[in-house]
Amino acid sequence: MSESQPDKELYSIGDVSSITGLSPHTIRVWEKRYGNPLAERLPSGHRRYSRASVNLLQAAAELVSYGLRPSKILTKNAEEVEALLIEERHNRAPYNSETVEKAIGLNGDALRLLLEESMRDIGVRSTLHELVIPLVHRIGQAWADQEIDIYQEHLLSEALEDVLRSTRLQISASKVPADCVDLILVTMPGELHGLGLQILALLAALEGCTAHRLGVDLPIAQIVEFSKKYPKAAVAISVSSAADVSITARQLAELRNSLHTDTPLIAGGAGMLRRKPIKGVTPITNLSAFEEWLQQKKKR
């Protein structure tokens, strides 16, 4: 029987640790020191946490990763912690430029033109770092904060994917394949966000690498089956911020155990930022880290 009780939305300390990336010891210390999060006690004495407490701890974990002290966070109520998180995200976001803010207000065609102009002016790689990645984060934040409707988020994301795909095809047609590791790009079951795959595929093309794009929401057994066709290829998983931490951890562990032991497995995206290490899985926390990984994997 699972430790959690989803019908009552109660979670064991082990569940909370998996979801938030915080150790059980840290959770207990915070509760004792700050009285937050407040756990319910079963007759057995075991702790159980509400969904609200889990949400609070997820926010606290992110804020601590930004350098804030737990004492500044856990002495606040849930609404104050959420406001603090929004403020800190905004202050640290790499997307406060006028160009990114302007892009949010564009329609699909206008955004395509902006991206194409940027690639001509400053190059593809610089556009990825200075405009595309900041814009992806900004779109996600705008949708979460209800600044834009979901149809606007879809229009902007589709425009981004169109430009990334067409640029990659142009580069792939003109480049001679280099001696670098092949990639299998895919998302796992339940992950429907594929924009990260397009970004990784374009970076791979810039390096002259071959990328096999399997798309989103693929069963783990199918990922494993395809990898058998390319035994030397690395499997690259994109994980969005919308992904459930505990489910993703289980899926990555299952995939790692199912792949050949010599098959590299990397996982990147916003959903990997606060994740505890998973044996045999290389975490990729940003675009530069992926570029460095590609360089290191150049075939000798």
C-alpha positions in Angstrom: 0.0 0.0 0.0 1.3 3.5 -0.9 2.2 5.8 2.0 0.2 8.6 0.5 -3.6 8.9 0.7 -4.6 10.7 -2.4 -8.3 10.5 -1.7 -7.7 12.8 1.3 -4.9 14.6 -0.4 -2.5 13.6 2.4 1.2 12.8 1.7 3.8 10.9 3.7 7.1 12.6 4.4 8.7 10.3 1.8 6.2 11.5 -0.8 6.8 15.1 0.1 10.6 14.6 -0.2 10.2 13.0 -3.7 7.9 15.8 -4.9 9.9 18.8 -3.5 13.5 17.5 -3.6 13.9 18.3 0.1 15.3 15.6 2.4 13.0 14.2 5.2 15.5 15.6 7.7 15.1 19.1 6.4 11.3 18.9 6.4 11.4 17.7 10.0 13.8 20.5 11.1 11.8 23.2 9.4 8.6 21.9 11.1 10.3 21.9 14.5 12.1 25.2 14.1 9.4 27.3 12.4 6.2 25.3 12.9 5.9 25.3 9.1 4.8 23.1 7.3 2.3 21.8 9.9 1.9 18.0 9.7 -1.0 16.0 10.7 -0.3 12.9 12.9 -1.7 9.5 12.3 -2.5 7.3 15.4 0.8 5.5 14.5 2.6 8.8 14.9 3.6 9.1 11.3 3.4 12.5 9.6 1.0 13.3 6.8 1.0 16.6 4.8 -1.8 18.3 3.0 -1.5 19.4 -0.7 -1.3 23.0 0.6 1.7 22.1 2.7 3.4 20.4 -0.3 2.8 23.5 -2.4 4.3 25.6 0.3 7.4 23.4 0.5 7.9 23.4 -3.3 7.9 27.2 -3.2 10.2 27.2 -0.2 12.6 24.8 -1.9 12.8 27.1 -5.0 13.3 30.2 -2.8 16.1 28.5 -0.9 17.8 27.6 -4.2 17.8 31.3 -4.9 19.7 31.9 -1.7 16.9 33.0 0.7 17.1 31.8 4.3 14.4 29.4 5.5 13.7 31.8 8.4 12.6 34.5 5.9 10.3 32.1 4.1 8.7 29.8 6.6 7.6 32.5 9.0 5.2 33.7 6.3 1.8 32.4 5.4 1.1 30.6 2.1 -0.1 33.8 0.3 3.0 35.7 1.4 5.3 32.9 0.3 3.6 32.8 -3.2 4.0 36.6 -3.5 7.7 36.3 -2.5 8.3 33.5 -5.1 6.7 35.6 -7.9 8.9 38.6 -6.9 12.1 36.5 -6.7 11.4 34.8 -10.0 10.9 38.2 -11.6 14.0 39.7 -10.1 16.1 36.7 -11.3 14.5 36.1 -14.6 16.8 36.6 -17.7 13.8 37.9 -19.7 13.4 41.5 -18.5 14.5 42.9 -21.9 12.3 45.1 -24.0 12.5 42.6 -26.9 11.2 39.7 -24.9 8.4 41.8 -23.4 7.5 43.0 -26.9 7.5 39.5 -28.2 4.8 38.5 -25.7 2.4 40.9 -27.3 3.0 39.8 -30.9 0.9 37.4 -33.0 2.4 34.3 -34.4 3.5 35.8 -37.8 5.1 38.8 -36.2 7.0 36.7 -33.7 8.3 34.5 -36.5 9.6 37.6 -38.3 11.2 38.9 -35.0 13.0 35.5 -34.5 14.2 35.3 -38.1 15.5 38.8 -38.0 17.4 38.1 -34.7 19.0 35.0 -36.2 20.2 37.0 -39.2 21.5 39.8 -37.0 23.2 38.0 -34.1 23.2 34.4 -35.2 21.3 31.3 -34.3 23.2 30.4 -31.1 23.0 33.9 -29.6 19.3 34.1 -30.5 18.7 30.8 -28.6 20.4 32.1 -25.5 19.4 35.7 -25.5 15.8 35.5 -26.9 14.3 32.0 -27.3 15.1 30.6 -23.8 14.1 33.9 -22.0 10.9 34.0 -24.2 10.0 30.4 -23.4 10.3 31.2 -19.6 8.4 34.5 -20.0 5.5 32.9 -21.9 5.2 30.2 -19.2 5.1 32.8 -16.5 2.6 35.0 -18.4 0.3 32.1 -18.8 0.7 31.0 -15.1 0.0 34.6 -14.0 -3.0 34.8 -16.3 -1.4 37.7 -18.3 -2.2 35.8 -21.5 -4.9 33.3 -22.5 -4.1 29.7 -23.4 -4.7 30.3 -27.0 -2.1 33.1 -27.0 0.4 30.7 -25.3 -0.3 28.1 -28.1 0.1 30.7 -30.9 3.4 31.9 -29.5 4.7 28.4 -28.8 3.7 27.2 -32.3 5.5 30.2 -33.9 8.6 29.4 -31.9 8.5 25.7 -33.0 8.0 26.7 -36.6 11.1 28.9 -36.7 13.2 26.4 -34.7 12.3 23.5 -37.0 12.8 25.4 -40.3 16.2 26.8 -39.0 17.3 23.3 -38.0 16.4 21.8 -41.4 18.4 24.6 -43.2 21.4 24.0 -41.0 21.2 20.2 -41.3 21.1 20.4 -45.0 24.2 22.5 -45.2 26.4 20.8 -42.5 28.5 17.7 -42.9 27.8 15.4 -39.9 30.5 15.7 -37.3 32.0 13.1 -35.0 29.6 13.6 -32.1 27.2 11.4 -30.3 23.8 10.7 -31.9 20.8 11.8 -29.9 17.3 10.4 -29.3 15.0 13.3 -28.3 11.7 12.5 -26.6 9.4 13.2 -23.7 8.0 10.5 -21.4 4.4 9.5 -20.9 2.2 12.4 -19.8 4.7 15.1 -20.9 3.0 17.0 -23.8 5.4 20.0 -24.0 7.7 19.5 -27.0 9.3 22.9 -27.4 12.4 21.8 -25.4 13.0 19.0 -27.9 13.0 21.5 -30.8 15.6 23.7 -29.0 17.8 20.6 -28.3 17.5 19.4 -31.9 18.6 22.8 -33.2 21.6 22.9 -30.9 22.5 19.4 -32.0 22.3 20.5 -35.6 24.6 23.4 -34.9 27.2 20.9 -33.6 26.7 18.7 -36.7 25.1 15.9 -34.6 22.3 13.6 -35.7 19.1 13.9 -33.7 16.3 11.4 -33.9 13.1 13.2 -32.8 10.5 10.9 -31.4 8.2 13.7 -30.2 6.2 13.8 -27.0 4.3 11.5 -24.7 6.0 8.3 -25.8 5.7 5.0 -23.7 8.9 4.0 -22.0 8.9 0.6 -23.7 8.8 2.4 -27.1 11.7 4.6 -26.2 13.7 1.6 -25.2 12.8 -0.3 -28.3 13.9 2.5 -30.6 17.1 2.9 -28.7 18.0 -0.7 -29.6 18.2 0.5 -33.3 20.9 3.0 -32.3 22.8 1.4 -29.4 25.4 4.2 -29.3 22.9 7.1 -29.3 22.2 9.0 -26.1 18.6 9.4 -24.9 17.7 13.0 -24.1 14.5 13.6 -22.1 12.8 17.0 -22.0 11.0 17.7 -18.7 8.8 20.8 -18.4 8.0 22.8 -15.3 4.5 21.3 -15.5 5.7 17.8 -14.9 5.0 16.0 -11.6 8.3 15.6 -9.8 7.6 12.2 -8.2 6.2 10.7 -11.4 9.1 12.0 -13.5 11.6 10.5 -11.0 9.9 7.1 -11.2 9.8 7.3 -15.0 13.5 8.2 -15.3 14.5 5.5 -13.0 12.4 2.9 -14.9 13.9 4.2 -18.2 17.4 4.0 -16.9 16.9 0.4 -15.7 15.4 -0.6 -19.1 18.1 1.0 -21.4 21.3 -0.7 -22.2 23.9 0.1 -19.5 26.2 1.8 -22.1 23.4 4.1 -23.3 23.8 7.6 -21.9 20.6 9.1 -20.5 20.3 12.9 -20.0 17.3 14.9 -18.8 16.9 18.6 -18.9 14.3 21.4 -18.7 12.7 23.5 -16.0 11.3 20.3 -14.4 14.8 19.2 -13.5 15.9 22.2 -11.6 15.1 21.0 -8.0 15.3 17.3 -8.6 17.4 15.0 -6.4 20.1 13.1 -8.4 18.9 9.9 -10.1 21.6 7.2 -10.5 22.7 6.9 -14.1 20.8 10.1 -15.3 22.8 13.2 -16.2 20.8 16.3 -15.3 21.0 19.2 -17.7 19.9 22.4 -16.0 20.4 24.9 -18.8 21.3 25.4 -22.4 25.0 26.0 -21.8 25.2 22.7 -19.8 23.8 20.9 -22.8 26.3 22.5 -25.2 29.1 21.5 -22.8 27.8 17.9 -22.6 27.7 17.7 -26.4 31.3 19.0 -26.6 32.5 16.4 -24.1 30.7 13.6 -26.0 32.5 14.3 -29.2 33.7 11.0 -30.6 37.4 10.5 -30.4 
